[in-house]
Structure formats: C-alpha cells, structure tokens
Amino acid sequence: MLTLCKGEFSVERDDDRCIRCLVCVRQCPFDVHKYDEEEDRIYSDESKCVGCQRCATLCPTDAITIRYEPMEMKENANWKTYHLTNIYKQAETGGVLLTGMGNDKPYPIYWDHILLNASQVTNPSIDPLREPMELRTYLGRKPDLLDIEDGDELILKTEISPQLKLELPVMFSAMSYGAISLNAVKSLARAAAIAGTYYNTGEGGLHKDLYKYGKNTIVQCASGRFGISPDYLNAGSAIEIKIGQGAKPGIGGHLPGEKVLEEISETRMIAEGTDALSPAPHHDIYSIEDLRQLIFALKETTAYEKPVGVKIAAVHNSAAISSGMVRAGADFIVLDGLRGGTGAAPLVTRDNVGIPIELALASVDQRLREEGIRNKTSLIVAGGIRSSSDVIKAIALGADAVYIGTAALVALGCHLCQKCYTGKCAWGIATQDPYLTKRLNPEIGTRRLVNLLKAWSNEMKELIGGMGINAIESLRGNRLQLRGVGLTDTEYRILGILPAGE
Amino acid sequence: MQKIAYKKDISGCAVSGILNTNGKKINGGYIIRSIANMHDRSNGLGGGFAAYGIYPSYKEYYAFHLMFDDLNARERCEEFLDKNFLIEKDEDIPTRKINTTADPPILRRYFLEPREEKLNKISEDDFVIREVMKINSDIEGSYVLSSGKNMGAFKAVGFPEDVGNFYRLEEYKAETWIAHGRFPTNTPGWWGGAHPFALLDYSIVHNGEISSYGINKRYLEMFGYRCTLLTDTEVVAYLFDLLVRRHKLPMKIACKALAPPFWDEIDRMPEKEKKVMKTIRTVYGSSLVNGPFSIILGFKDGMLALNDRIKLRPLIAATKKDFLMVSSEEAGIREICKEPDKIWSPKAGEPVIGLIGKGVVEEG
C-alpha cells in the first residue's frame, strides 16, 4: 500500500565536503544512505531517516546536516501533523502504534517552575571546595526510634533492616538486558560499582557475565518473571518488584522478538525470537494483600538480608497506593513518572497515561508523613530527571534518591530518536545486532557514566553548600528551600512549596 | 500558605549559662552581668533567661509562665486551664516598671497539676505538652513561656540586662541559669519570640539559623509536635524532647543525632562505634540540625552546650571549682569569673554536659 506519510527529516549533504568515505552508508542501520559507484555519488532516502544523528556526528568532514522537517500541513490547531501521520500509519497497518523513550508532549515540567534557595549573611553558605559536603544516602526501612544503652560503652540494642548504601542519591533505572545491549548493561554495572551506587537489571534476568557486579545490582521481579531463580534473586543487593512503569502505566513490558537472540533467550529463559510480553498485572497480585505475600516470599528467599521494594507508575491515587505498599512491607518505593522512558510502548499509552513525577512525589511524601510512616520506607523517584538540579529539587520535595534511565543512555550516546523498539539503535545501545552493539565500548561507556555522576555530584555539592547545608539528609523533604514561579494556588498546595517572593 | 511553612525567624545572638554542679544556688545578678557584657551581640529586640530550682515550695507542680495579649485571652486561657488542671496557686509574675520595656503583656504564673480524669492512656508529661501546644496554637493571644517543674522562663522585648531588671531576677536564686540576647534581622520583636524557648523541664537558648528547619519541622510533625512560635529554636527544643524524653536516648547520643560526625570520620571509627554512629545517622537523619548554631540547653539535672558540626558560631566553656560556665564569648565568662580554673573552646558537634551531683561529664 502506498504510504501517505512523508519522512520527518531532511538530509542535507554538502557535496564539496563529502570525500566519499562511506562512513554514513555503513553507520546508518536504517539504510538511508546508498552509494552509487558508477556516479561516485551518495544518495539519501530521507523517508527512512529517524534523526538519530549518527551519520552527521561521525562524518569526518562535517558534510551532513539532518534537519527536523515534518510534513507541513495547512495550519490547524486541532488536526496536528502528529494526528494525521498517526492516522495514516494506522490506516496502512491496522496496528497499535509503538514508540520508544519517554513522553515528549508539552505537559508541564514542574522542575522548571521551581527555584532553589541560597544563604546570604545571616547564615553562611558552605564552600564544597574547602569543607566536607556529604551526599551519602542509605535506602531501606528505618525504625521509629533506636534503643541505645549508655554505659562505659554504647550498646545498640536495635537491629535495623538491611540498607543500601549510596555515595550519591542517584541510581541507574531498570533497563533490561534485551531492551539494551550487554555492552550497555556492562557500562551501567561497572559505573555503578565505581561510583558507589546501584544499577537495576530491569525485568530481563541477569546475564552470567554480570553476576560479579551483584554488590551494586538491584534485581527486578516483574510480571513476566523472566530469568527469575533463587540464584538471580540472591545475586543482587536488593529486589524490586515492578508493578508499573511511568512510560506505560497499566501494561507490562514489551520486548519485540527481533531482539530475542540466543543469549537473551538463555538469560530470560524463553525461546529465541519470541516476543517477550509481560502480563499487565502480576498474575499472583490482584490486591494489596497479594503484594504483601510476594514481598515476604522474596524476603524468605533471600533470608531477610536484602531490602525488597516496589515500583509503580505515578498515577492518580499514588499516595493511597504507596501507603498500602509501605504497610505491605515495601522497604523502598519507586515512583516512575509520566516522562519515564521505555524500550517499547504503545504510543497512545505513553502519551496519555500517568501523572508528572513532581506532583506524585509531593503527594506521596506528604501522605506518608501524615500517616507517620515516612521513615518506614525510602522513596525513590524516576521519570525524566535531566540534571543535578532536578535531583536536588526532587530530594527537597521529599525523595531519598532518584533513578536515571534516559539521562544515563544519553551519556552513552543516545540521541533520543525514540526508535528503541525497532532494535536498530545506531548508537549500539537499544539493539542486539552484533554489528551495532560493538559500537558501544563498555570501557568508554563506563567512563562516560562515571564522569556524568561525578559532574552531577560536584554540582549537587555546590547547590546544597550554597543553601548552607552540608549533609544531604538536611535537604530531604526540606521544601522551605524551594520556591515556585508561575504556578497556580492548587499546584503550590500539592507541591507544598511557597511562591517566589513569599 | 501559613499551614505549609511558617516564616521562620532569622537571628544572631548572645548566649550564656551558669551551673553549679553541687546544686548550690546562684543569684540572678551574675547571669545578667554575663549576658550584658556581650551587649553588642543583641539589638534590643529580645532577651530572656531560664532558671532552675526557683520554686522549691511548689516543686511538685508544673509551673506555667503565661503571657496574654489582653484580658480576654487571659480569661479564655484560664477557663481552659481550669478545665484540665487543678490550679494550686496563681499570681502575677513580679516585674518592675522600667523605661525600656514598652507596653508589656499580661504576665502570670500558675502552679498546676493535671486533672486525674484527663490522664487515661497518656502520661502526665505528654498531657502537659499537648495542652501547651493547644494553648499556643488555639487560644489566640495566649502563649506559654515555660511549663516545667521548679523552673521558669523570663523573656521580653529589650536588651537582656533590661529584661533581667524588669523581671527582678536578682531576687531569684537558681542552680542553673541560661540567658539570651537577641539580634533578629527580619521579624519585629515579639515577646513570645524571645528566648529561651521552654517545654517541660527543657529550656533552650540558641544562636544560629537552621538551614534544615524545613525538614526538622516536618519530621517533628510526624510525632505530633506543632511548631507555632515563629522561631527555629523551638525545633531544637522539640528534638531534645523527642529524642531524650520520648525515645530515651542518652543525652550525648541525642547530640550526635543533632550534630553528627562526618561519614569520613565514622568510616574510620572502631567497628562497634562505627555501627552505632552509622545507625544513628541513618535513622535520625531528619533530626540533623544543619546550619550554624551554638545552643545551651537547661534541664532539671544540669546544663548542656553544643555547637553545630562545623562550629559556625562561637561557644566558650570554663570551670571554676564546682561552677560550669558557657558563653558566646570569653568576655561573658571573665565578667563574672576573672580567673577560671580552665577555659576552652569546645569542639564542633561535641557537647559540654554538666550534671548536678556528677560534675562536668562531657567537655566537648
């Protein structure tokens, strides 16, 4: 059938600069560039271009420019190109439209409406270049109080639940081996080990080469139960039950069969080439009391030596759900917001379901405090954290730590073309094609991720030092350090912050 | 918006304290001289004192020092007190008219015993705290200045020496005195906002600003405390109440929660100590008081002085025989004791603790 969709990008080649090295031809997994030997000329099929910028970035003579040039229709406030192209595609295929990465629609981004405080005169700011500045964070259930006996020496009589030690309050989000390449997972695992934090396996099981990073691993248990065994559960430092994901609340994980090659089939314990579609709910969790049973089944399996947490997508009643999860025994809670990424999700779900993480975080933290159970769990937020200042704002709103997924992939080279679900990632990240995966050298990937965490860590120290705070726990939930600009009264109330000027 | 966050008070200050570790009584004139010698650290917008052992004949009763804006407030508050307590005695707090304290509020003291029938399922102390919070937040124009047994807080707008003179403190004798001179920068002087801040037997004077106020306050709210006095000092008092009285932590451990060692130091500690410190920081992270402070805490058994973890405000301690003195500046000590046996600058985050009958148990 003739497609009525035009490509979204134009490819401009400066023929004076082009030396016919054919890097672009070899690098493009979408077959945009073709070399005609007779004419000694490179032709580009723009309709196939996804805008990943791989060719433009690698072109040694800077001859290629990729421009976003969507089909320009007669102006119409209701019928945008987005809607027209989607309808054309659906009319041509009859399918559910797929996409990758997080929601890219212009919903409010509250981080950009929140400003931070700094100390002046009455209270000295603290200089992180000259004074100690502490970001270390412990995640896990904390008791209400400690029983300590005083005498010649102090005797601690309270034994506290297992805790995860983070040298900075940033971890790598769940991204499964399968959705991303083994080299990408190795980069995350090694970077987590060097930086003193954790990466999360996602729901894809644990490749045999990755067991050695167990100390810095959070293993996930999702509805598909791919690759789960007692060895797997005991391999990491914590277990995360995945109920939902910010990019696609209400449905399970999708791994297209194209990506299920031999090693993935072995790791996930499924046949090669089959689509790995996790059920929408866990089929043993139809209620909060069922969740409690799974939490304790996992605790039993790991001898109560590891924190067990629960991840949900941020949805309308996250606060009530979170309270239930804490009471069901979750040692940490992960809230994944509207802008959380994914390897593959139905476009309609990604673009329309869930709520912004800032609002979910503020209401969950407040609710748990009102119920007096905030200390019984740690609160981790994910979904669109882009910078160290987003991290600082999240912590001041009430998070213990954040997960970064997209930001980590961007550090590895991702250019957010949103075509992860095709398995053709030109950057070697969201692909299993050996020709593509070798583009990501895990040594270099590790270094890039460690650099990112180091840079953020230094920036966070500058920010909290500026507030006159030298330990991250004094920022956690300290909403007085935040002020809002351009929000409504209702938003101020939900965020629990004051407008700038007050 | 008021519900979300009180605009907290920002102030610089002078603090001073004297304790006799054998429980000998000290005349109020000394503490006035000590704090007056640091006159320039205050700006006339607040001064105050707390004294322990001043009501020996009523030592079984909760001594409530109350401040009323007007007769109306007094009437409503007395009705409330009568409903919840047996009032053993009530009287005006004696004052003298001086030029510098304009327009004083009504100042009364009550010696109270909680009504038996009100105490099912709640301890006497918890009951008293709850009632204090109710008066402060619900009865307009009424403020509890102190509520402990055999002790009292005296505070006002003015320089501390004038406040001492106003309350005729030279007529009192106490085993522990603490004092405060205030230099607020952004709030109008308010009698209730002066220090010390007192709750049950604890009274606290504080020089500093708390950068962690936002989370300390939310943490305390989880345990039922309501912060209403527009000052971050009350947060410190509530933290001591929570950690020491309710959670029963040893006082020096409570100090470690408020001003913990750095992780670097903890990592180098011997195994057992490391575990204790790590656990305290992990569990009591929200009670870390971040930002510059020096505080003096008075309580029925003695006195404690503490700096923030990087000593961003001054604090000096000295001993002479069985006296322990602490002060913002050495001048505050030398004024009343020319030749101390020992004078030193306590380390950041290390408490100085003097106990009646036990001496100086921690030197900081």
Interface residues (C-beta under 8 A of the other chain):
Chain A: S119 V121 T122 N123 P124 I126 E131 P132 E134 R136 Y138 K142 P143 L145 L146 D147 I148 D150 E153 L154 L156 T158 I160 Q163 R369 G372 R374 N375 A396 M467 G468 I469 N470 A471 E473 S474 L475 R476 G477 N478 R479 L480 Q481 Y492 R493 G496 I497 L498 E502
Chain B: M1 I4 A5 K7 K8 I10 S11 G12 T185 G208 E209 S211 S212 Y213 G214 I215 R218 Y219 E221 M222 F223 R246 H247 K248 L249 P250 K252 I253 P260 F262 W263 D264 K272 E273 K275 V276 T279 I280 R281 T282 V283 Y284 G285 S286 L288 N290 G291 P292 R309 I310 L312
